[in-house]
Amino acid sequence: MKKLACALALGAAFVSTNALAWGNDGHRIVGSIADQLIKGSYAEKQVRALLLPGESLEKVASWMDCVKGTYCGPQTTEMTDYTAANPKHSEYHYTDVPFQLDEYHDHGVGTEEHDIVQSLRQAIWVLQGKDGAAVNPHKFTKRQALLLLTHLAGDVHQPLHVGSAFISKEGVFVVPLKQEQIDGVNIFNPQGGNNMLLDDDKINASGTALIPAAPPKEGEAAKPAGEAKPGPKTKPFHSYWDTTVVDYAMRRVSARTPEQFAQIAIAGKPAVAANTGDPASWPYQWANDALVVAKAAHADVTVGPAGKQTSRNGTVYTVWQLNVPDNYPVPSSAIAKEQLVKGGYHLASLLQAIWPEPAVK
């Protein structure tokens, strides 16, 4: 009964507002694709053994974002235990490799021992049954490893969670060769695009003109595309890639729900490149692919004037206006669709590689 109550509480949390990364819908899409692809397999049985009654990969896909605060609902004991044991958990979601580079390298600029690539590797090792300080320094349980893997397999396919922009004092994108060059004087770190701001009215107008309207939910009338909402007049570039492009991608395939998006994607029989070698090396392959995509995400994007903003705690920081092509919603939403599909297929393939079908005796 206790497990069921916990699952119901988590289920309620995961239908609430978007919470960073791909946003709730994006992560649910990745989880739903994987749910459908592993159905009936030995891997599904192993996944079910680690999930609580009523849970699925789709339903737990946002768990790692929900532990960051109460915007998904009240924190469960499982969540507070995890955050207490992992004080740097919010840093597991990304790495900051300069987007102009071609490969992720251990100890390279923008990488950390606990970044998304390393956290994915550790989760894979735990699910493979390995343990010890060298492979599991955070002492993840198998259930935690599955929750991390389900979420981070989505995050690593969001291009700005791997490929990061750095800006020179002259206001252009540059490639720092050493970590110490990012000094906030000659080279600035815009925090994964969070401090690079789009003109919200302009990008919304482009989306309205170029992206189909969202299909109506059952019993509702169709809503105009890009319906205006009150709020700030700028949108962080990272936020655009977290949530806006997911909305556009869903609208482009007329999907009302993440599950429907997953069904449409699978029915289209997409050509998703298979990963090779040791499954623990796959996060490197995913990160390198994300760097390719991050270059496309920054194509024809230019830095505008710099300004200052003040955070809630009184910290003053630099922000930059960002200029994107007028048709940016079209290529960016196409990229998002492809990356969400890759995330779901790669997650499913990884789970099946960790838990292959038993040999027939």
N, C-alpha and C positions, 0 to 999 in steps of 0.2 A: 504493500500500500504506500509506503514511504517513497519507493522508487516511482510509482505511478504519479504521486502528487508532485514530485520533483519534475517529472517529464511534462506534466500539464503546465506547471509554472514556466518552464523553459519554452514550451510551445507558445504560450501567450507572449513571452518576451520577443520571440523571433518574428512576430507579425507586426511589431510596432515600427516606429520611424527608422529611416535609414541611419546607419551608425558607421560611417567611415568606410575605408577600403572601396570595394565595388558597390557599397551600399547594400542594404538588405536584399533587394531584388536580384542584384548581380550575384551575390553569394548563393542565394537560393537557386538561381539558374544553374550554377556550377554543380551544386549538390544534387539537384534534380536530374541533371544529365547523367551524373555518375550513378545515382540510384537506379535509373532505368537501364543503364548499360551493364550493371553487374547483377541484375535480377536473375535469380535462379542459379547463380554460381556459388562455388565454395567460398569465394571472397565475401559474398553477401552474407553467408552464414556467420563468418567471423566478425563482420561488421555488426550484425544483429546482436551478437553475443556481448559486444562492448557498449551498444546503445541501450537506453532505457525503454520500457514499453511506451509506444506512441511516438518515439523519435525516429527520424530518418536522417540521411546525410543532408537533405534539403533543410530540414527543420533545425539542425544544429550548426549549419554553415556559418551563422553569424555569431556563434558563441564567443569567439575570441574578441569581437568588437564589443559585445554586450558586457564583458567583464570590466570594461574601462569605466563604466559609470552606471547610472540608473535610468538612462534614456530608453533602455529596452524593458524596464520594469525593475522590481526589487531584486537585489543581488541574492543568489542562493548561497548556501553554505559551501557548495562545491566551487562556486566562483570566488568567494572571499578566501577560501583556502588556497586556491590557485594563485591569486594575485599576491597573497602574503608570501608565498614561496617563490614567486617570480617577480621581484620588484621592477625589473626592466621589461616586463611582458609587452608593453606598448611598442618596444623597439624590435620585437620579433617579426613585425609585419612588413618590413621594407629593408632595402639597402640603398645606398646613394652613390652608385657608380656613375661617373660622368656619361651622359647619354651618347656622346660622340664615340666612346670606346666600343670595341667589338666583343669583349669577353669579360666575364667576372673572374677575378683572381683573388684567392685568399690573401688577406692583408693588403689588398690594393686600396687605392683612394676611395673613400666612402663606404668601405666594408667594416664589419665588426664581427667579433667572435660569436655574437648572439643575433646576427641579422637574419633575414628571411631565409637565405640559402642554408646557413648553418642550422637554424631551427628546424627547417624541413628535413635536413639530413638526420638530425637527432631523432625526430619523430619517426622517420623511416626505420632507423636502427632499432628503436624500441619496439615497433610493431613486428620487426623481424626476430624479436626475442633476444636481442643483444642488450647488455647492461654494463654498468661500471662507469667510473668518472670520466673516462676518455670518450665514451660514446653517448653518455646520458648525464652530463654535468648538472642538469636542472632537475634530475630525478623525476622525469615525467612518468606517469602511469601509462598503461596501454590505452586506457580510455582518453586520457588527456592527449596522448600522441595522436589518436584518431581525430579528436576535435581540432587540434592544431593543423594536422595535415589537410583536413577538409576545408578549413578556412584559408590557410596559406597557399594551397594550390590555386585558389582564386586570386589572392593578392599578387602572387608572383607573375601572373599573366596580365595584371594591370600595369601598363608600361611605365608609369611614373612611380611605381613602387620598386622599380629596379633602376631605371635610367633617370638620373637627376640632372637638372640644369644648374650651372654655376655662372655667376654674372661678374664681369670685371667692373672696376671703378669707372670705366669708359661707357658702361652700359651695353655690353655685348656678351653673348655666350662664349665661355672659354673652358678650357680643359685643364684643371689643376693637375700637376704631375706628382705632387706630394700633399699629404693631408695638411701639413703646416702652412701651405700656401693659402688655404682658405681662412684668411685672417680677419675678414670683415672690414678690411681697409682697401686692399688691392683686389681681392676676390671675395665675393659674397656667396653665402649658401641660402637660396630662397626657400629652404625647407621643403624640398620635394615638389616645388611649384605652389605651395600654400601661400607664399608671399608674392606671387605673380598674379596680377588681377586682370580679369577680362571685364569688358564693358557688358554688364548683364543685360541691359536693354537691347544692345546690338546683337549679342549672341542669341537672345531669345527671339528677336525678329527674324534672324536668319533661320533658326530652327522652325519657326512658324511657317516660313515661306518654302522651306526645302524638305521638311520631314512630315510624313502623313500624320493626321490627327490620331490620338490614342483611341482604340476601339472602345465602345461603351461596355461597361460591365452589365451583367444581366439586370434588367429592370431600370437601367439608367439611359438617359439620352447621350448621344455623342458629345464630347467636350471639344471646343475649338483647340486646334494645335497651338501649343505654347501659350495657353491661357495665362494672362498676367497675374502675378502674385505679389503682394506687398513684401518689401524686404530691402536689403541693401542694393545699391546700384552697381556694385561690382561683385564678381564671382571669382574666387580663387581658381586658378588653372587646375590645381589638384582636385578640387571639388567638382569641377566640370567633368573630369575624367572618372571620378568616383561614381557619380550618380546621373548627371545629365545625359551622358552618352549611353548609359544603360536604358534610360527612358526612351531615347531616340531609337536604339537598337530594337527595343520591344515594339515600338510603334511601327517600325519599318517592316516587321513581319506580322503585324496585327495580332500580337500576343497580349492577352489580358493578364496573364499570371506567369510567374517563373516556370511552373510546370508545363504550361502550354508552350512557352518559348522552347523549353527542352524538347518537347514532343515534335515541334516543327523542325527544330535543328536536326534531330536524329532522323526524322523522315527524309530530310534532304540528303542523307548519306554523305556528310562532309568528308573531304580528304584531309585527315589530320595526320601529320608526320609522326611516326612511331619513335619513341625514345629507345635507346640501345644501351647495352652494358649493365653494370651494377645499378640497381634501382637507387642506391644512395648517391649516385652521380647524376641522377635525373634533375635535381634542383639546379645544378650548374647549367645543364642544357636548357632548362626553362628560362633561367636568368639571361643566358646569351641570346635566346630568341626574343626575350622582352627588350633587350637592348636594340635589336633590329627594329622592333616596333616603336620603341621610344624615339628613334631617329625620325620615323614617319610622323609621330605625334608632334614633333617639333619642326617639321618641315614648313618652311615659309612663315614661321612664327618669329616675330622680332620684338625686342625689348624697347619699351617706351620710357617716358620720364619716371624718375624715382621719387618717392615721397616717404613720409613717416606716418606710422600708426602707433597707437598705444594699446597694449594688451590690458585685460581686466586686472592684472596684478600691478599695472603701472609701468611695465617694461616698454620702452620705445624701440621700435624696430623698423627696418627699411622695407618698403614694398615697391614693386615696379608695375607700371601699366604694361599690358601685353597686347600686341596686335596680332590677330590671326586672319587668314584669308576669309573673304565673305562667305565662301561655301564650306567653311570648316565643319559644320555639323554633318555634312555628307561623308567625307572620308573618315572623320573621327568615329562616327557611329558604325561605319563598316568595319573599322578596326576593332571596336568594342565587341561587335557581334562575333567576329572571328576569334578574338581572345577569350571570350566567355565559353565558346564552344570548345576551344583548345583546353581550357581549364577543366571542363567537365570530362572530356575524353581522356586527358592525361591523368586526372585523379582516378578514374575507373581503371585505366591500364595499370597504374601503380598499385592499386589495391589488389588487382589480379596477379601482379608480379610478386607481391608480398605473400599472397595466399593463393598459389596456383592450384589448379584442380588436382586432387590426389590421383596417383597412378592407379589404373584399374588392375586389380589382382586377378 
